[in-house]
Amino acid sequence: MIKEKLLNWLDTFLVVDVFLVIIGFVWFALAVIGRYSGVALGLDIWHKLWQPVFTPAIGILMADAIISGIAKQIAKR
């Protein structure tokens, strides 16, 4: 029961993390387009959030992919 709750919480966290990474990418793309168009869309704020927010989110996403792949290979054996 606790294991199922933990896995459910972890899955929810990873879904939120995926959406955070996607939203960060969309924000970056729009901000770059806005910068070259002369419209301020928050590129400077995005740069300030890169290290403390988006880098760890991408790292967690990569770690999950690697750990998930390893776990599936172990489960096959």
JOFEN-V719401 format. One record per residue. N is the residue number from 1. RES is the residue in three letters. PHI is phi in radians with two decimals (999 if undefined). PSI is psi in degrees with one decimal (NA if undefined). Layout:
BEGIN
n: {N;N}
res: {RES;RES}
phi: {PHI;PHI}
psi: {PSI;PSI}
END
This chain:
BEGIN
n: {1;2;3;4;5;6;7;8;9;10;11;12;13;14;15;16;17;18;19;20;21;22;23;24;25;26;27;28;29;30;31;32;33;34;35;36;37;38;39;40;41;42;43;44;45;46;47;48;49;50;51;52;53;54;55;56;57;58;59;60;61;62;63;64;65;66;67;68;69;70;71;72;73;74;75;76;77}
res: {MET;ILE;LYS;GLU;LYS;LEU;LEU;ASN;TRP;LEU;ASP;THR;PHE;LEU;VAL;VAL;ASP;VAL;PHE;LEU;VAL;ILE;ILE;GLY;PHE;VAL;TRP;PHE;ALA;LEU;ALA;VAL;ILE;GLY;ARG;TYR;SER;GLY;VAL;ALA;LEU;GLY;LEU;ASP;ILE;TRP;HIS;LYS;LEU;TRP;GLN;PRO;VAL;PHE;THR;PRO;ALA;ILE;GLY;ILE;LEU;MET;ALA;ASP;ALA;ILE;ILE;SER;GLY;ILE;ALA;LYS;GLN;ILE;ALA;LYS;ARG}
phi: {999;-1.17;-1.10;-1.13;-1.10;-1.11;-1.15;-1.12;-1.11;-1.12;-1.07;-1.08;-1.06;-1.22;-1.13;-1.09;-1.11;-1.06;-1.15;-1.08;-1.13;-1.12;-1.09;-1.08;-1.16;-1.10;-1.03;-1.05;-1.07;-1.15;-1.17;-1.17;-1.06;-1.11;-1.07;-1.34;-1.61;1.53;-1.91;-1.39;-2.07;1.57;-1.14;-1.12;-1.15;-1.05;-1.08;-1.17;-1.55;-1.01;-1.16;-1.38;-2.06;-1.35;-1.08;-1.11;-1.11;-1.19;-1.09;-1.11;-1.10;-1.15;-1.08;-1.09;-1.10;-1.19;-1.12;-1.10;-1.09;-1.14;-1.10;-1.20;-1.16;-1.18;-1.17;-1.18;-1.40}
psi: {-46.7;-37.0;-42.8;-40.8;-43.0;-44.9;-37.6;-43.9;-42.4;-42.8;-43.1;-43.7;-42.1;-34.6;-44.0;-39.5;-42.1;-45.4;-35.1;-43.7;-43.1;-45.4;-40.4;-39.8;-44.7;-43.3;-45.9;-46.8;-45.9;-38.0;-37.5;-44.4;-42.8;-38.0;-44.0;-17.2;-8.5;14.0;128.0;111.5;20.2;29.7;-38.0;-40.3;-40.4;-42.5;-38.2;-30.0;-8.1;-55.2;-51.9;-18.6;-58.0;-36.8;-48.6;-35.5;-41.8;-39.2;-42.0;-41.1;-43.2;-43.6;-40.6;-42.1;-42.1;-47.9;-40.3;-43.4;-42.9;-43.0;-37.8;-36.8;-39.3;-38.7;-29.3;-32.0;NA}
END
